[in-house]
Amino acid sequence: MRLTGLPLILLAGALTIATVVATVRWWRRLPIRIAGLLVMEVLLVLEAGLIANRMARFYPSWQALGGTPEVAVVAATTAGRLDASIAAGEAIPWTPPGSGSWGLATTPLVVVPPDYLTCPDRRFPVVIVLTGVTPRPAEGVLSVVLAPTARTNAASLATVPAALSADFRVTDTYAVVAGPGPAQPGLHALRSFDEAVRELPPPLTAPHRLPS
């Protein structure tokens, strides 16, 4: 049982109730009465301590209770397939397998952030730029420039996240720039790429008519 788990708290509560019942049942026997009262006090203190520990997590595990520090295992960040051949702060052509089915007007470009190579253990959020305009390199963000056509739609872009994850160190956090447009141009922060493509009409039209 986990030290902060509900089963342990319920077990302590059940033992407390059982002790109360047994003490009342044999109350006239002095040794049982004394032992029962002592055990009840201990169990009540234990029950209160378990509840407080579950809420505040003073001791999150049995190891911590015994004074043994927990060792956190951090998974190493896997290098992207293109990490060894790119230059930070530059826009590079990107032609991953399957990119021909995306229905784009030109070859996609990836704008590598200036701190990409100096932070090899870091993953970077992605901005998908659907205007065809190449942005300036920005620290902490990897930008992907796509120039959509009438043949580009949400289904055809479904392989973009997997291709990015294979070639670069990126997170699962995406944002989409779909302007400038007739209203509210700019950046839309989204929880996932799937959420982004669901907001794009199939098929996408020319960049200046994309939703903003």
C-alpha positions as CSV (number, residue, x, y, z in Angstrom):
1,M,0.0,0.0,0.0
2,R,1.1,3.5,-0.8
3,L,1.7,5.8,2.2
4,T,-0.6,8.4,0.8
5,G,-3.1,6.0,-0.6
6,L,-6.7,5.8,0.4
7,P,-6.6,2.1,1.1
8,L,-4.2,2.6,4.0
9,I,-6.4,5.3,5.5
10,L,-9.4,3.1,5.3
11,L,-7.6,0.2,6.8
12,A,-6.5,2.4,9.8
13,G,-10.1,3.5,10.2
14,A,-11.4,0.0,10.1
15,L,-8.9,-1.1,12.8
16,T,-9.9,1.9,14.9
17,I,-13.6,0.9,14.7
18,A,-12.8,-2.7,15.4
19,T,-10.8,-1.7,18.5
20,V,-13.7,0.4,19.8
21,V,-16.1,-2.4,19.4
22,A,-13.8,-5.0,21.1
23,T,-13.1,-2.6,24.0
24,V,-16.8,-1.9,24.6
25,R,-17.6,-5.7,24.3
26,W,-15.1,-6.6,27.0
27,W,-15.2,-3.4,29.0
28,R,-15.5,-5.1,32.3
29,R,-12.2,-6.8,31.9
30,L,-9.6,-4.3,33.2
31,P,-6.6,-5.5,31.1
32,I,-8.6,-5.4,27.9
33,R,-10.1,-2.0,28.8
34,I,-6.7,-0.5,29.4
35,A,-5.1,-2.1,26.3
36,G,-8.2,-1.1,24.2
37,L,-8.0,2.6,25.2
38,L,-4.3,2.7,24.5
39,V,-4.7,1.1,21.1
40,M,-7.6,3.4,20.2
41,E,-5.5,6.5,21.0
42,V,-2.6,5.2,18.9
43,L,-5.0,4.4,16.0
44,L,-6.7,7.7,16.2
45,V,-3.4,9.6,16.0
46,L,-2.3,7.3,13.1
47,E,-5.5,8.0,11.2
48,A,-5.2,11.7,11.7
49,G,-1.6,11.6,10.6
50,L,-2.3,9.6,7.5
51,I,-5.1,12.0,6.4
52,A,-2.8,15.1,7.0
53,N,0.0,13.4,5.1
54,R,-2.2,12.6,2.2
55,M,-3.3,16.2,2.0
56,A,0.1,17.9,2.5
57,R,2.4,15.1,1.3
58,F,5.0,15.5,4.0
59,Y,6.1,11.9,3.3
60,P,5.1,10.9,-0.2
61,S,6.4,7.4,0.1
62,W,7.6,4.8,2.6
63,Q,11.2,5.5,1.5
64,A,10.8,9.1,2.4
65,L,9.3,8.2,5.8
66,G,12.4,6.0,6.5
67,G,14.7,8.8,5.5
68,T,15.7,7.4,2.1
69,P,15.6,10.1,-0.6
70,E,13.7,9.3,-3.8
71,V,15.7,9.4,-7.0
72,A,13.9,10.8,-9.9
73,V,14.7,9.2,-13.3
74,V,14.7,11.7,-16.1
75,A,14.4,10.3,-19.6
76,A,17.1,11.6,-21.9
77,T,16.0,13.8,-24.8
78,T,16.5,12.0,-28.1
79,A,18.3,14.0,-30.8
80,G,16.4,14.8,-34.0
81,R,17.4,13.1,-37.2
82,L,18.6,16.5,-38.6
83,D,20.2,17.9,-35.5
84,A,23.8,17.2,-36.7
85,S,23.2,18.9,-40.1
86,I,21.4,22.1,-39.3
87,A,22.6,25.6,-38.3
88,A,20.9,27.5,-35.5
89,G,19.1,30.7,-36.4
90,E,18.6,29.8,-40.1
91,A,15.7,28.8,-42.3
92,I,16.4,25.4,-43.9
93,P,14.4,23.6,-46.6
94,W,12.7,20.6,-45.1
95,T,11.6,17.6,-47.2
96,P,10.7,14.7,-44.9
97,P,9.3,11.5,-46.3
98,G,5.7,12.0,-47.3
99,S,5.9,15.8,-47.6
100,G,4.9,15.5,-51.2
101,S,1.3,14.6,-50.2
102,W,0.9,17.8,-48.2
103,G,-0.2,19.7,-51.3
104,L,2.0,22.7,-50.7
105,A,3.0,25.4,-53.2
106,T,6.7,25.3,-52.2
107,T,9.1,23.3,-50.2
108,P,8.5,23.6,-46.4
109,L,11.0,25.7,-44.5
110,V,12.0,25.2,-40.8
111,V,13.3,28.2,-38.9
112,V,15.7,26.9,-36.3
113,P,15.8,28.9,-33.1
114,P,19.1,30.4,-32.1
115,D,19.3,28.4,-28.9
116,Y,18.5,25.0,-30.5
117,L,22.0,23.7,-30.7
118,T,23.1,25.1,-27.3
119,C,20.3,23.4,-25.5
120,P,20.6,19.7,-26.6
121,D,18.4,18.4,-23.7
122,R,15.5,20.7,-24.5
123,R,12.5,20.2,-26.7
124,F,11.0,23.2,-28.5
125,P,7.3,24.2,-29.1
126,V,6.3,24.6,-32.7
127,V,4.7,27.4,-34.7
128,I,3.1,26.4,-37.9
129,V,3.2,29.4,-40.3
130,L,0.5,29.0,-43.1
131,T,1.2,32.4,-44.7
132,G,4.2,31.4,-46.7
133,V,6.1,34.3,-45.1
134,T,9.3,33.2,-43.3
135,P,9.5,34.6,-39.8
136,R,12.7,35.7,-38.0
137,P,14.3,33.1,-35.8
138,A,13.0,33.3,-32.3
139,E,14.6,31.8,-29.2
140,G,12.7,28.9,-27.7
141,V,10.4,28.4,-30.7
142,L,10.8,26.3,-33.9
143,S,8.9,27.6,-36.8
144,V,7.6,25.7,-39.8
145,V,6.6,27.6,-42.9
146,L,4.0,26.0,-45.1
147,A,2.6,27.5,-48.3
148,P,-0.8,25.8,-48.7
149,T,-2.8,25.5,-52.0
150,A,-6.3,24.5,-52.8
151,R,-5.1,20.8,-52.5
152,T,-4.0,21.3,-48.9
153,N,-6.4,20.2,-46.2
154,A,-6.4,19.0,-42.7
155,A,-6.1,15.3,-43.6
156,S,-3.1,15.9,-45.9
157,L,-1.3,17.7,-43.1
158,A,-1.9,15.0,-40.5
159,T,1.6,13.6,-40.8
160,V,3.3,16.9,-40.0
161,P,3.7,16.3,-36.2
162,A,5.2,12.8,-36.7
163,A,7.7,14.1,-39.3
164,L,8.7,17.0,-37.0
165,S,9.2,14.7,-34.0
166,A,11.5,12.5,-36.1
167,D,13.6,15.3,-37.5
168,F,13.8,17.8,-34.6
169,R,13.5,18.0,-30.9
170,V,10.0,19.4,-30.5
171,T,7.2,19.2,-27.9
172,D,3.6,18.3,-28.5
173,T,2.7,22.0,-28.1
174,Y,1.7,23.7,-31.4
175,A,0.5,27.1,-32.5
176,V,-0.8,28.2,-35.9
177,V,-0.3,31.5,-37.7
178,A,-3.1,31.6,-40.3
179,G,-3.1,35.3,-41.1
180,P,-2.9,38.0,-42.1
181,G,-6.6,37.8,-42.9
182,P,-9.7,40.0,-43.0
183,A,-10.1,39.8,-39.3
184,Q,-8.0,39.3,-36.2
185,P,-4.7,38.3,-37.8
186,G,-2.0,36.7,-35.7
187,L,-1.1,33.7,-33.5
188,H,-3.6,31.2,-32.2
189,A,-2.3,29.2,-29.3
190,L,-3.7,25.6,-29.5
191,R,-3.4,22.5,-27.2
192,S,-2.4,20.2,-30.1
193,F,-1.9,20.1,-33.8
194,D,-5.1,18.1,-34.2
195,E,-7.0,21.0,-32.7
196,A,-5.2,23.3,-35.1
197,V,-6.1,21.4,-38.3
198,R,-9.7,21.0,-37.1
199,E,-10.0,24.8,-37.4
200,L,-8.8,24.9,-41.0
201,P,-11.5,24.5,-43.7
202,P,-11.0,21.6,-46.2
203,P,-9.7,22.4,-48.7
204,L,-7.5,25.4,-47.7
205,T,-7.5,28.2,-50.2
206,A,-4.8,30.7,-50.9
207,P,-2.9,32.1,-47.9
208,H,-4.5,35.5,-48.0
209,R,-7.9,33.8,-47.5
210,L,-6.9,31.6,-44.6
211,P,-8.8,32.1,-41.3
212,S,-7.0,34.3,-38.8
